[in-house]
Amino acid sequence: MQIIQASDELFNHVDAGLPMWSSDGDRMVRLNIAFRVTFADVPLINLGLTGVDSAHDQNLRFWLRAADVTPQGFSIEFSTWGDTHIARAAVSWQAVGEAYTKLPPSAVRGSRGNGELAP
């Protein structure tokens, strides 16, 4: 079993006047995550919102999701719409799955390493 996790600020748009804070309508921030260690198969991704700073005079609307999950990585998508203004958001994530291990043929039970089955 392999577990990889991290936590950090996803975006900070208030200081730079970027779209999550200064625009209206449909908006999205996407962050690509590449695992340093590959999984054997597509891992389970757990996402959590650990902080949000938003304007108080509009409704707080957002979706947080993991997209394009592969054994090598995934993308975090944070989207909002309408007149919601979000200055900052922070997330934590965890990837859980089987570790990728490439065994030599001789390490596989019942094999001589040359394609023949051992007795």
Backbone bond lengths (Angstrom), bond angles and torsions (degrees), N, CA, C in turn:
res aa  C-N    CA-C-N  psi(-1)  N-CA   C-N-CA  omega(-1)  CA-C   N-CA-C  phi
1 M - - - 1.449 - - 1.525 108.32 -
2 Q 1.313 115.76 138.22 1.459 121.74 179.73 1.524 108.67 -126.95
3 I 1.332 116.75 134.91 1.462 122.24 177.21 1.523 107.73 -128.28
4 I 1.323 115.66 126.70 1.465 122.03 175.52 1.521 106.28 -122.61
5 Q 1.330 117.52 134.86 1.460 119.49 -178.47 1.522 111.05 -145.96
6 A 1.330 114.96 158.88 1.460 121.37 178.07 1.521 109.02 -160.16
7 S 1.317 115.09 163.71 1.457 121.90 178.16 1.520 107.82 -150.52
8 D 1.338 116.71 134.23 1.461 119.78 -179.70 1.524 109.51 -171.98
9 E 1.320 115.30 173.25 1.460 120.91 174.93 1.528 108.78 -69.91
10 L 1.319 116.41 129.80 1.466 121.41 179.45 1.523 110.45 -80.94
11 F 1.329 116.33 -44.37 1.463 120.21 175.96 1.519 110.00 -155.63
12 N 1.344 114.80 159.22 1.456 123.66 174.77 1.519 105.88 -139.05
13 H 1.308 116.17 99.26 1.465 120.46 -174.04 1.517 114.00 -103.82
14 V 1.310 120.01 -7.78 1.456 119.95 -177.91 1.529 111.40 -72.93
15 D 1.312 117.76 -40.08 1.462 120.41 -176.90 1.523 112.44 -68.60
16 A 1.316 117.24 -35.74 1.462 120.69 -176.17 1.528 113.01 -96.49
17 G 1.352 118.08 -1.72 1.463 120.21 -178.38 1.517 112.38 65.69
18 L 1.316 117.34 33.69 1.461 121.99 -177.51 1.528 111.39 -82.50
19 P 1.343 118.05 171.05 1.465 122.54 -165.47 1.527 117.35 -61.58
20 M 1.325 120.95 -31.35 1.466 119.47 -178.06 1.527 111.24 -64.06
21 W 1.329 116.39 -28.33 1.457 120.51 -179.73 1.527 112.47 -98.55
22 S 1.310 117.84 -38.72 1.462 119.79 -169.35 1.523 114.90 -103.83
23 S 1.328 119.31 -3.59 1.470 121.21 -178.15 1.520 110.89 -114.77
24 D 1.328 115.24 170.94 1.463 123.37 174.11 1.524 108.27 -121.74
25 G 1.343 115.75 169.69 1.455 120.39 178.63 1.519 111.77 89.09
26 D 1.321 116.09 -165.83 1.467 122.07 -178.50 1.526 110.43 -73.32
27 R 1.335 116.01 127.42 1.464 122.10 178.81 1.518 109.39 -141.85
28 M 1.325 116.77 151.05 1.456 120.38 179.45 1.526 110.78 -148.86
29 V 1.330 114.94 142.47 1.462 122.99 170.48 1.517 106.23 -112.75
30 R 1.318 116.14 133.31 1.472 121.52 -179.52 1.525 108.11 -127.43
31 L 1.325 115.58 128.67 1.460 121.47 178.74 1.522 108.60 -123.07
32 N 1.335 116.43 123.12 1.466 121.32 179.14 1.525 109.64 -87.47
33 I 1.327 115.25 130.23 1.461 122.68 179.29 1.525 108.19 -111.96
34 A 1.326 117.03 125.64 1.472 122.06 175.47 1.525 107.70 -111.24
35 F 1.322 116.47 124.70 1.459 120.69 178.49 1.526 109.54 -71.95
36 R 1.313 117.36 140.31 1.468 120.91 174.87 1.519 111.17 -73.26
37 V 1.344 115.30 -27.50 1.460 122.12 179.00 1.522 107.67 -123.28
38 T 1.323 117.40 127.28 1.461 122.94 -176.76 1.526 111.39 -75.12
39 F 1.331 116.07 148.07 1.459 122.58 172.99 1.526 109.27 -91.08
40 A 1.327 116.71 159.11 1.466 121.55 177.65 1.521 111.37 -71.67
41 D 1.327 117.12 -29.89 1.465 123.28 -179.26 1.523 107.31 -146.76
42 V 1.308 117.29 -179.77 1.467 121.65 -179.75 1.532 108.85 -63.23
43 P 1.340 118.32 121.77 1.460 120.45 -178.95 1.533 112.09 -81.48
44 L 1.309 115.46 163.93 1.461 122.66 171.91 1.522 107.17 -82.33
45 I 1.327 117.30 131.89 1.458 121.93 -179.62 1.523 109.21 -110.83
46 N 1.330 115.82 128.06 1.463 122.40 172.85 1.518 107.65 -110.54
47 L 1.330 116.84 127.02 1.462 122.35 178.37 1.521 109.19 -117.13
48 G 1.321 115.81 144.21 1.455 120.09 175.25 1.513 110.54 -141.03
49 L 1.308 116.20 140.42 1.460 121.78 173.98 1.522 107.02 -84.60
50 T 1.318 117.90 118.34 1.459 121.16 -177.75 1.518 112.85 -104.01
51 G 1.321 117.39 -11.53 1.452 120.56 177.10 1.511 111.01 -167.02
52 V 1.323 115.61 146.03 1.465 120.63 175.81 1.525 108.26 -150.01
53 D 1.314 115.71 138.55 1.457 123.13 176.26 1.517 105.92 -124.87
54 S 1.333 116.40 112.84 1.465 120.11 -175.34 1.522 110.61 -133.73
55 A 1.322 115.49 161.76 1.462 121.53 175.28 1.526 108.53 -66.66
56 H 1.329 116.56 141.78 1.464 120.48 -176.91 1.527 113.55 -90.33
57 D 1.313 118.43 -8.22 1.465 120.16 -176.80 1.533 113.54 -94.78
58 Q 1.331 118.36 4.46 1.466 122.65 173.56 1.525 108.49 -129.13
59 N 1.331 115.06 163.51 1.463 119.86 173.80 1.523 109.62 -65.59
60 L 1.332 115.16 146.94 1.462 120.63 175.59 1.520 107.69 -92.46
61 R 1.339 116.52 109.42 1.465 122.73 -178.51 1.524 108.25 -123.82
62 F 1.336 116.27 128.03 1.463 118.70 175.49 1.518 110.00 -162.64
63 W 1.330 114.66 158.42 1.463 124.64 170.08 1.514 106.61 -124.86
64 L 1.323 115.97 138.88 1.459 122.30 175.10 1.517 106.68 -126.29
65 R 1.346 116.59 124.83 1.461 117.74 -177.67 1.523 111.25 -149.70
66 A 1.338 114.49 157.03 1.462 122.29 172.36 1.523 107.21 -94.65
67 A 1.317 116.83 132.34 1.472 121.71 -178.13 1.525 109.41 -128.42
68 D 1.321 115.30 156.99 1.469 122.35 173.45 1.536 112.46 51.05
69 V 1.326 116.19 49.26 1.468 121.34 -178.14 1.531 109.67 -76.20
70 T 1.325 115.86 127.78 1.466 123.23 176.62 1.531 107.84 -133.83
71 P 1.325 118.32 171.91 1.468 119.58 174.64 1.536 113.31 -63.67
72 Q 1.329 117.26 -16.70 1.463 121.58 -178.61 1.528 113.90 -96.71
73 G 1.345 118.53 -15.77 1.453 119.74 -178.00 1.512 112.43 165.97
74 F 1.334 116.34 -169.17 1.458 122.54 179.59 1.524 108.79 -162.16
75 S 1.321 116.44 177.25 1.463 121.84 176.59 1.520 109.44 -121.35
76 I 1.326 115.87 141.01 1.458 122.02 172.13 1.519 106.73 -97.85
77 E 1.329 116.49 126.99 1.464 121.53 177.00 1.523 109.15 -117.85
78 F 1.318 115.44 126.63 1.456 123.16 176.51 1.516 106.12 -121.70
79 S 1.322 117.47 118.64 1.465 119.65 -177.53 1.521 110.77 -128.48
80 T 1.322 114.88 153.77 1.454 122.69 175.65 1.515 108.55 -142.97
81 W 1.334 117.12 173.87 1.460 121.32 -175.73 1.525 109.24 -156.38
82 G 1.317 114.66 176.30 1.463 120.25 178.94 1.517 111.16 66.15
83 D 1.338 115.15 -142.80 1.461 119.99 -178.44 1.531 112.81 -99.17
84 T 1.318 117.64 15.68 1.465 121.42 177.74 1.525 109.77 -65.28
85 H 1.323 116.13 134.58 1.461 121.96 177.34 1.522 108.69 -121.88
86 I 1.319 115.58 119.53 1.462 121.85 -178.87 1.524 108.40 -119.14
87 A 1.318 115.53 120.69 1.460 120.57 -178.75 1.524 111.69 -79.71
88 R 1.332 115.94 -46.56 1.463 121.11 -175.96 1.513 109.93 -144.65
89 A 1.323 115.32 152.92 1.462 121.14 171.58 1.525 108.04 -145.63
90 A 1.324 115.07 141.66 1.461 121.63 176.67 1.523 108.37 -124.74
91 V 1.314 115.92 145.30 1.466 121.00 -178.00 1.527 110.30 -134.30
92 S 1.316 113.96 158.85 1.458 120.92 166.85 1.519 106.30 -123.23
93 W 1.317 116.79 149.80 1.461 120.26 178.58 1.520 109.81 -142.86
94 Q 1.309 113.18 156.68 1.458 121.11 179.25 1.522 108.04 -143.10
95 A 1.319 116.59 131.98 1.469 122.77 174.87 1.525 107.45 -112.24
96 V 1.340 116.10 127.71 1.464 121.45 -176.12 1.524 108.83 -127.41
97 G 1.326 117.03 129.22 1.460 120.57 178.44 1.515 111.57 -178.69
98 E 1.308 114.37 -175.25 1.460 120.51 179.15 1.526 110.22 -77.11
99 A 1.316 115.75 135.16 1.459 121.17 178.30 1.523 109.68 -69.42
100 Y 1.321 116.18 144.46 1.461 121.26 176.35 1.520 107.86 -82.53
101 T 1.303 115.76 121.03 1.462 120.64 175.10 1.516 107.69 -133.28
102 K 1.293 115.57 123.29 1.461 120.17 179.03 1.523 107.62 -98.01
103 L 1.321 115.38 106.73 1.457 120.75 -178.63 1.521 110.77 -91.38
104 P 1.315 117.14 143.98 1.466 118.86 173.82 1.522 108.92 -68.59
105 P 1.329 118.25 152.36 1.467 120.98 -177.96 1.518 113.40 -53.04
106 S 1.325 118.28 -33.29 1.466 120.47 -178.58 1.523 112.43 -69.57
107 A 1.337 117.49 -16.62 1.460 120.60 -179.88 1.523 112.21 -84.86
108 V 1.325 117.42 -10.41 1.457 121.36 -179.75 1.518 108.58 -82.65
109 R 1.304 115.98 127.35 1.474 120.68 -178.48 1.524 110.33 -59.78
110 G 1.310 115.79 134.10 1.460 120.53 177.83 1.515 113.20 86.79
111 S 1.328 118.29 14.18 1.460 120.72 -179.03 1.521 109.83 -127.78
112 R 1.306 116.60 143.68 1.467 121.88 175.15 1.532 110.76 -91.44
113 G 1.321 116.93 -3.10 1.453 120.14 -179.28 1.510 113.38 90.14
114 N 1.336 118.51 -1.96 1.462 120.95 -179.65 1.528 111.28 -120.16
115 G 1.321 115.96 17.54 1.458 119.51 179.81 1.510 113.86 91.87
116 E 1.339 117.25 -10.49 1.465 120.77 178.84 1.524 109.50 -92.50
117 L 1.321 115.84 144.69 1.452 120.07 176.87 1.512 110.14 -78.36
118 A 1.317 116.36 137.58 1.466 121.36 176.45 1.522 109.05 -83.00
119 P 1.321 117.28 150.53 1.471 119.70 178.77 1.519 111.09 -68.45
